Amino acid sequence: MKIKLLYFFFLISFFHLNAQQFQYSAEVNSEGLFFSKETSPFWLHSNQRGRIDEKTNISGWLNASAKYYLSNTTYFELGAGGLYQDGFTDEFQLDESYVSFNTILFSVIAGRKQKPELYRGLSATNQNILWSLNARPLPGLQVYTPEPVFLNGKDGVGFKASLAEYLTDDERYVDDTRIHHKSLHLVYKASGKFQITAGLQHFVQWGGTSPDFGKLPAGFDDYLNIFTGKEGDDSVDGQEANALGNHLGSYEIYLDTQLAGYKVQLLYNHLFEDGSGRVLRNTPDGRYGIYIEDIHQEKWVTALMYELYYTKNQSAASPTSDGRDNYFNNNLYRSGWTYENRILGVPFITLDEDRFRVANNTVLVHHLGISGKAWSNFPYKLLLSYRKNYGVKGGSAAAKNNILSTYLDVELFRNVVDLNLLLGSDFISDDSPNFGVGVRLSRKLL
């Protein structure tokens, strides 16, 4: 009898221990939209993680994940998600499908995983001017440091780094285009209230099969060249083509501090696509911003973000042999800096009516985001964006206009399901206004 009792308690302890090692989560969402024109207002479809396109009326997605903890800070994660949306897409897709290994010092992700939302969703581009939440995540392999690694404890000098290789599986001009990404940032943290981060993001579209030149260079030596940014031989079959890829990059500076109970960040992203941009000859093009967050969250305004986007210079004073820069466009990789007909970077740079080529990349944008709790019961997010569009190099004057885009997301109640009201509008200088309304239902299953 004693042996049986000991065995019984051993089984209970074993399963309790393993239950603590596993952590599960699952969530289901659905969204319905109605709008006054053929396409929805800008913020109802932009930065929606590829789940909503310009003509979507109905969208739904289900995501689930399981974590297995080896310790409090080290774990494996397996995640998957399905998505359906009507509109241009009108099909079932994988929203996520990944496996990851995570530690304090580094993380590895294989597959397709949605990126975390930064700045409470108030930024117009989230992480970087070149890498937003505007498209579905690309499948690939990522290795990165989730937090700064300091050389001496928890402050002083440190670094953040990442390396990723992505594949494209969408319909595009150059099939099977590969995307290389790396970043390196130096970090200096003087105390818990001051930190400065400065570094570089580098992206390259390379390889693939062109309808004009066939298979493009994609060997190991070619990879070394695109990794280091070398130009190499830029001809294919005797014809001029950017054979070693379409390079994009951004210099970044972030300054974080705390003042009188507020977390404050000042940020700057400089973007470049060629040698003139790398030596700052396209200044002042880039993203400038300030983010302020109240430590106390139960207020009408708990976070505020202002961003200025400017891309009017494009190396006008020192053009390349092909003339001025042409952000997010490329002569060989004609689908440009897109995935599934959505801009990968800041969504103010927009496509033409066929959703194929970038039709407007010369912009001046003032963007404001505010979040808080109305009457202490209704969390909300408000976006206001005023932009002046100046078209694209060699494009028509039709793209030139002024647009004020608004967006309001209010959580009306949280119970068996969470219900959010969505309101969006575009006021356009040369056209009638566009209004949209929607509801989002969500529920956590685990």
C-alpha positions as CSV (number, residue, x, y, z in Angstrom):
1,M,0.0,0.0,0.0
2,K,2.8,2.5,0.9
3,I,4.5,1.7,-2.4
4,K,1.3,2.4,-4.3
5,L,0.8,5.7,-2.5
6,L,4.3,6.8,-3.1
7,Y,3.9,5.9,-6.8
8,F,0.6,7.9,-7.0
9,F,2.2,11.0,-5.4
10,F,5.1,10.7,-7.8
11,L,2.8,10.7,-10.8
12,I,0.9,13.8,-9.5
13,S,4.2,15.6,-8.9
14,F,5.5,14.6,-12.3
15,F,2.5,15.9,-14.3
16,H,2.3,19.0,-12.2
17,L,5.9,19.8,-12.9
18,N,5.4,19.2,-16.7
19,A,2.2,21.3,-16.7
20,Q,4.3,24.2,-15.3
21,Q,6.8,23.7,-18.2
22,F,4.1,24.2,-20.8
23,Q,2.2,27.4,-21.6
24,Y,-0.6,27.6,-24.1
25,S,-2.4,30.5,-25.8
26,A,-5.0,30.8,-28.5
27,E,-7.1,33.7,-29.8
28,V,-9.7,34.1,-32.5
29,N,-10.5,37.4,-34.2
30,S,-13.0,38.5,-36.8
31,E,-13.5,41.9,-38.4
32,G,-16.2,43.5,-40.7
33,L,-15.7,46.7,-42.6
34,F,-18.0,49.0,-44.6
35,F,-16.8,52.0,-46.6
36,S,-18.3,54.7,-48.8
37,K,-16.0,54.1,-51.8
38,E,-14.6,51.1,-53.7
39,T,-11.6,50.9,-51.3
40,S,-11.4,51.5,-47.6
41,P,-9.9,54.6,-45.9
42,F,-6.1,54.4,-45.5
43,W,-5.8,53.4,-41.8
44,L,-8.5,50.7,-42.0
45,H,-6.3,48.6,-44.3
46,S,-2.7,49.9,-43.6
47,N,-0.4,48.3,-41.0
48,Q,-3.0,45.5,-40.5
49,R,-0.4,42.7,-40.7
50,G,-1.6,41.7,-44.1
51,R,-5.0,40.6,-42.7
52,I,-6.9,43.5,-44.4
53,D,-6.5,44.7,-47.9
54,E,-8.0,47.8,-49.6
55,K,-11.3,46.0,-50.6
56,T,-11.7,43.7,-47.6
57,N,-15.2,43.6,-46.0
58,I,-14.7,40.5,-43.9
59,S,-11.6,39.0,-42.3
60,G,-11.0,36.4,-39.7
61,W,-7.9,34.8,-38.1
62,L,-7.1,32.2,-35.5
63,N,-3.7,31.9,-33.8
64,A,-2.4,29.4,-31.3
65,S,1.0,28.8,-29.7
66,A,2.6,26.5,-27.2
67,K,5.7,27.2,-25.1
68,Y,7.9,24.6,-23.5
69,Y,10.1,26.1,-20.7
70,L,13.6,24.7,-20.0
71,S,14.0,27.4,-17.4
72,N,12.3,30.7,-16.5
73,T,14.1,32.4,-19.4
74,T,14.7,29.6,-21.9
75,Y,12.0,28.0,-23.9
76,F,10.9,26.5,-27.2
77,E,7.8,27.9,-28.9
78,L,5.6,26.4,-31.6
79,G,2.9,28.6,-33.3
80,A,0.4,28.5,-36.1
81,G,-2.4,30.7,-37.4
82,G,-4.9,30.7,-40.2
83,L,-6.4,33.7,-42.0
84,Y,-9.2,34.4,-44.4
85,Q,-10.0,37.7,-46.0
86,D,-12.1,38.7,-49.0
87,G,-11.3,41.6,-51.2
88,F,-8.3,41.4,-53.5
89,T,-6.9,38.4,-51.7
90,D,-10.1,36.4,-51.2
91,E,-8.5,33.2,-49.9
92,F,-7.3,31.2,-46.9
93,Q,-3.7,31.8,-45.9
94,L,-1.2,31.0,-43.2
95,D,-1.1,33.9,-40.8
96,E,1.7,32.3,-38.9
97,S,3.6,29.0,-38.9
98,Y,6.9,28.9,-36.9
99,V,9.1,27.2,-34.4
100,S,11.4,29.3,-32.2
101,F,14.1,28.9,-29.5
102,N,14.4,31.8,-27.0
103,T,17.0,32.7,-24.4
104,I,18.0,35.9,-22.6
105,L,20.9,36.4,-25.0
106,F,19.5,35.3,-28.4
107,S,16.4,34.0,-30.2
108,V,16.0,31.9,-33.3
109,I,12.8,31.8,-35.4
110,A,12.2,29.4,-38.3
111,G,9.0,30.0,-40.4
112,R,6.5,32.8,-40.6
113,K,5.9,34.8,-37.4
114,Q,4.0,38.1,-36.8
115,K,6.3,40.8,-35.5
116,P,5.5,42.4,-32.1
117,E,3.7,45.8,-32.1
118,L,5.8,48.7,-30.8
119,Y,4.7,52.1,-29.4
120,R,1.2,50.8,-28.5
121,G,0.5,50.8,-32.3
122,L,0.8,54.6,-32.5
123,S,3.6,54.6,-35.0
124,A,3.0,54.8,-38.8
125,T,5.7,52.2,-39.4
126,N,6.3,50.4,-36.1
127,Q,10.0,49.2,-36.1
128,N,11.7,51.1,-38.9
129,I,10.9,53.2,-41.9
130,L,11.8,50.2,-44.1
131,W,10.0,47.5,-42.1
132,S,6.4,48.0,-40.9
133,L,3.4,45.9,-40.1
134,N,1.8,46.6,-43.5
135,A,2.2,43.1,-45.0
136,R,2.0,39.5,-43.9
137,P,5.2,38.2,-42.4
138,L,7.7,36.6,-44.7
139,P,8.8,33.0,-44.3
140,G,12.5,32.6,-43.3
141,L,15.1,32.1,-40.7
142,Q,15.9,34.8,-38.1
143,V,18.6,35.0,-35.4
144,Y,18.6,38.1,-33.1
145,T,19.2,39.5,-29.7
146,P,15.8,40.2,-28.1
147,E,17.4,42.7,-25.6
148,P,20.6,44.7,-25.6
149,V,23.6,42.6,-24.5
150,F,25.8,44.7,-22.2
151,L,29.5,43.9,-21.8
152,N,29.5,44.7,-18.1
153,G,26.3,43.7,-16.3
154,K,23.1,45.6,-17.0
155,D,24.4,49.0,-18.2
156,G,27.4,50.6,-19.9
157,V,28.3,49.7,-23.4
158,G,26.4,46.9,-25.2
159,F,24.9,45.9,-28.6
160,K,21.9,44.5,-30.4
161,A,22.2,42.5,-33.6
162,S,20.1,40.4,-36.0
163,L,20.5,38.3,-39.1
164,A,17.7,37.0,-41.3
165,E,17.2,35.3,-44.6
166,Y,13.7,35.3,-46.1
167,L,12.0,33.8,-49.1
168,T,9.1,35.3,-51.2
169,D,6.3,33.0,-52.2
170,D,3.9,35.6,-53.8
171,E,3.3,36.5,-57.4
172,R,5.9,39.1,-58.4
173,Y,7.9,40.2,-61.4
174,V,11.0,38.3,-60.3
175,D,9.9,34.9,-58.9
176,D,11.4,33.5,-55.8
177,T,13.2,36.7,-54.8
178,R,15.3,36.3,-51.7
179,I,15.5,38.9,-49.0
180,H,18.6,39.3,-46.8
181,H,18.4,41.4,-43.6
182,K,20.9,42.2,-40.9
183,S,21.2,44.9,-38.3
184,L,23.8,46.1,-35.7
185,H,23.2,48.7,-33.0
186,L,25.5,49.9,-30.3
187,V,23.9,50.7,-27.0
188,Y,25.0,52.9,-24.2
189,K,23.0,52.8,-21.0
190,A,24.1,55.3,-18.3
191,S,21.4,54.3,-15.8
192,G,17.8,53.0,-15.6
193,K,16.6,56.4,-17.0
194,F,18.9,57.0,-20.0
195,Q,19.9,55.0,-23.0
196,I,21.1,55.8,-26.5
197,T,21.0,53.3,-29.4
198,A,22.6,53.9,-32.8
199,G,23.1,51.5,-35.7
200,L,22.2,50.3,-39.1
201,Q,19.6,48.2,-40.9
202,H,20.4,46.6,-44.2
203,F,18.1,44.8,-46.6
204,V,18.8,43.2,-50.0
205,Q,16.5,41.7,-52.6
206,W,18.5,39.3,-54.6
207,G,18.4,36.0,-56.6
208,G,15.2,34.8,-58.1
209,T,14.1,34.2,-61.7
210,S,13.6,37.2,-64.0
211,P,11.3,37.0,-67.0
212,D,14.0,39.1,-68.9
213,F,17.3,37.6,-67.7
214,G,16.4,34.1,-66.4
215,K,17.9,32.9,-63.1
216,L,19.8,35.6,-61.4
217,P,23.1,35.1,-59.5
218,A,22.4,33.3,-56.2
219,G,25.6,31.4,-55.4
220,F,27.7,31.6,-52.2
221,D,30.1,34.1,-53.6
222,D,27.1,36.2,-54.7
223,Y,25.7,36.0,-51.1
224,L,29.1,37.2,-49.7
225,N,28.9,40.2,-52.1
226,I,25.3,41.2,-51.1
227,F,26.2,40.6,-47.4
228,T,29.1,43.1,-47.6
229,G,27.3,45.4,-50.0
230,K,29.7,45.0,-52.9
231,E,28.5,46.0,-56.3
232,G,30.2,43.3,-58.2
233,D,29.4,42.5,-61.9
234,D,26.2,44.3,-62.6
235,S,25.3,42.7,-66.0
236,V,23.4,39.6,-66.9
237,D,23.9,38.0,-70.3
238,G,25.6,41.2,-71.5
239,Q,22.7,43.4,-70.5
240,E,22.8,46.0,-67.7
241,A,20.9,44.8,-64.6
242,N,21.5,45.1,-60.9
243,A,22.4,41.5,-60.8
244,L,23.5,41.5,-57.1
245,G,20.3,42.8,-55.8
246,N,18.3,45.8,-54.7
247,H,19.9,47.3,-51.5
248,L,18.0,49.3,-49.0
249,G,19.3,50.6,-45.7
250,S,18.7,52.9,-42.8
251,Y,20.8,54.6,-40.2
252,E,19.0,54.8,-36.8
253,I,19.4,56.7,-33.6
254,Y,17.1,56.2,-30.5
255,L,17.4,58.2,-27.3
256,D,15.4,56.9,-24.3
257,T,15.0,58.6,-21.0
258,Q,12.4,59.3,-18.2
259,L,11.2,62.7,-17.2
260,A,8.7,63.6,-14.4
261,G,6.9,60.2,-14.6
262,Y,7.0,59.9,-18.4
263,K,9.0,57.5,-20.6
264,V,10.3,59.5,-23.6
265,Q,12.0,58.4,-26.8
266,L,13.5,60.5,-29.5
267,L,14.1,58.7,-32.8
268,Y,15.6,59.2,-36.2
269,N,15.7,56.9,-39.3
270,H,17.7,57.9,-42.3
271,L,17.0,55.8,-45.4
272,F,19.2,55.1,-48.4
273,E,19.3,52.9,-51.5
274,D,22.7,53.7,-53.1
275,G,26.1,55.3,-52.5
276,S,24.8,58.9,-52.3
277,G,22.3,58.0,-49.6
278,R,24.9,56.0,-47.7
279,V,27.0,59.2,-47.3
280,L,23.9,61.2,-46.4
281,R,23.6,63.2,-49.6
282,N,19.8,62.6,-49.5
283,T,19.5,64.4,-46.2
284,P,17.0,65.4,-44.8
285,D,15.1,62.3,-46.0
286,G,13.9,60.0,-43.3
287,R,11.7,59.5,-40.2
288,Y,11.8,61.8,-37.2
289,G,9.8,61.2,-34.1
290,I,9.1,61.5,-30.4
291,Y,7.2,59.0,-28.2
292,I,5.9,59.8,-24.8
293,E,4.3,57.3,-22.4
294,D,2.8,58.0,-19.0
295,I,3.9,55.6,-16.3
296,H,0.3,55.8,-14.9
297,Q,-2.0,54.1,-17.3
298,E,-5.5,55.0,-16.1
299,K,-5.8,58.3,-17.9
300,W,-7.5,59.9,-20.9
301,V,-4.0,60.1,-22.6
302,T,-1.5,57.5,-21.6
303,A,0.8,57.6,-24.7
304,L,1.4,60.0,-27.6
305,M,3.6,59.8,-30.7
306,Y,4.5,62.3,-33.3
307,E,6.4,61.4,-36.5
308,L,7.6,63.4,-39.5
309,Y,8.3,61.5,-42.7
310,Y,10.2,63.4,-45.4
311,T,11.4,61.8,-48.8
312,K,11.5,64.8,-51.1
313,N,15.2,65.1,-51.5
314,Q,16.1,61.6,-53.0
315,S,19.7,62.7,-53.7
316,A,18.5,65.6,-56.0
317,A,21.8,67.4,-55.6
318,S,24.0,64.4,-56.3
319,P,22.0,61.9,-58.5
320,T,23.3,58.5,-59.7
321,S,23.8,57.7,-63.4
322,D,20.1,56.8,-63.4
323,G,19.1,60.1,-62.0
324,R,17.5,60.8,-58.6
325,D,16.8,58.0,-56.1
326,N,13.5,56.2,-56.5
327,Y,12.6,54.8,-53.1
328,F,11.1,51.3,-52.9
329,N,11.3,51.0,-56.7
330,N,13.8,49.0,-58.8
331,N,14.3,48.5,-62.5
332,L,15.1,44.7,-62.2
333,Y,13.0,43.8,-59.1
334,R,10.0,45.7,-60.5
335,S,7.6,44.6,-57.8
336,G,9.6,46.9,-55.6
337,W,9.9,46.7,-51.9
338,T,6.6,44.8,-51.5
339,Y,5.1,41.5,-50.5
340,E,1.8,40.3,-51.8
341,N,1.1,43.7,-53.4
342,R,1.7,45.5,-50.0
343,I,4.5,47.9,-49.2
344,L,6.9,46.4,-46.7
345,G,8.0,49.7,-45.3
346,V,6.2,52.8,-44.2
347,P,2.7,52.6,-45.9
348,F,2.6,56.3,-47.0
349,I,4.7,55.2,-50.0
350,T,1.9,53.7,-52.1
351,L,1.3,51.6,-55.2
352,D,-0.4,52.4,-58.5
353,E,-4.0,51.3,-59.3
354,D,-2.8,47.9,-60.4
355,R,-1.0,47.4,-57.1
356,F,2.2,46.6,-59.0
357,R,4.6,49.5,-59.1
358,V,5.3,52.2,-56.6
359,A,3.4,55.3,-57.8
360,N,4.1,57.7,-55.0
361,N,7.3,57.8,-53.0
362,T,7.9,61.5,-52.6
363,V,6.0,62.6,-49.5
364,L,5.9,65.0,-46.6
365,V,3.9,63.5,-43.7
366,H,2.9,64.7,-40.3
367,H,1.6,61.7,-38.2
368,L,0.1,61.8,-34.7
369,G,-0.9,58.9,-32.6
370,I,-2.7,59.0,-29.2
371,S,-3.9,56.3,-26.9
372,G,-5.5,56.2,-23.5
373,K,-8.8,55.4,-21.6
374,A,-11.9,57.4,-22.1
375,W,-13.9,57.8,-18.9
376,S,-11.5,55.2,-17.4
377,N,-13.5,52.4,-19.1
378,F,-12.9,52.6,-22.9
379,P,-9.4,52.0,-24.2
380,Y,-8.8,53.8,-27.5
381,K,-6.3,54.5,-30.2
382,L,-6.4,57.6,-32.4
383,L,-4.3,58.1,-35.5
384,L,-4.2,61.4,-37.5
385,S,-2.0,61.6,-40.6
386,Y,-1.7,64.6,-42.9
387,R,0.4,63.9,-46.0
388,K,1.4,65.8,-49.1
389,N,2.0,63.4,-52.1
390,Y,4.4,64.5,-54.8
391,G,4.3,61.4,-57.0
392,V,7.3,59.4,-58.3
393,K,10.2,59.9,-60.6
394,G,8.9,59.8,-64.2
395,G,5.3,59.5,-63.0
396,S,2.3,61.6,-63.8
397,A,1.0,64.6,-61.9
398,A,-2.1,62.7,-60.9
399,A,-0.5,61.3,-57.8
400,K,0.0,64.8,-56.4
401,N,-2.5,65.6,-53.7
402,N,-3.0,66.3,-50.0
403,I,-4.7,63.8,-47.7
404,L,-5.8,63.8,-44.1
405,S,-6.4,60.3,-42.9
406,T,-8.0,59.5,-39.5
407,Y,-8.5,56.3,-37.5
408,L,-10.2,55.6,-34.2
409,D,-10.2,52.2,-32.5
410,V,-12.3,52.0,-29.3
411,E,-12.9,49.0,-27.1
412,L,-16.5,49.1,-26.2
413,F,-16.6,46.2,-23.8
414,R,-14.6,43.1,-22.7
415,N,-16.6,40.1,-21.6
416,V,-17.3,36.8,-23.3
417,V,-16.0,38.5,-26.4
418,D,-14.1,41.8,-26.8
419,L,-15.9,44.3,-29.1
420,N,-14.0,47.1,-30.8
421,L,-15.5,49.9,-32.9
422,L,-13.4,51.1,-35.8
423,L,-13.8,54.4,-37.6
424,G,-11.7,55.7,-40.5
425,S,-11.8,58.5,-43.0
426,D,-9.8,60.1,-45.8
427,F,-10.2,63.8,-46.7
428,I,-8.6,64.3,-50.1
429,S,-7.7,67.6,-51.7
430,D,-8.8,66.6,-55.3
431,D,-11.6,64.1,-54.5
432,S,-14.6,63.6,-52.2
433,P,-14.1,62.2,-48.7
434,N,-14.0,58.5,-48.0
435,F,-15.6,57.1,-44.8
436,G,-15.4,53.7,-43.2
437,V,-16.8,51.9,-40.2
438,G,-16.1,48.5,-38.8
439,V,-16.3,46.2,-35.8
440,R,-13.8,43.7,-34.5
441,L,-14.7,40.7,-32.3
442,S,-12.0,38.8,-30.5
443,R,-11.8,36.1,-27.8
444,K,-8.9,34.5,-26.0
445,L,-9.5,30.7,-26.1
446,L,-6.6,29.8,-23.8
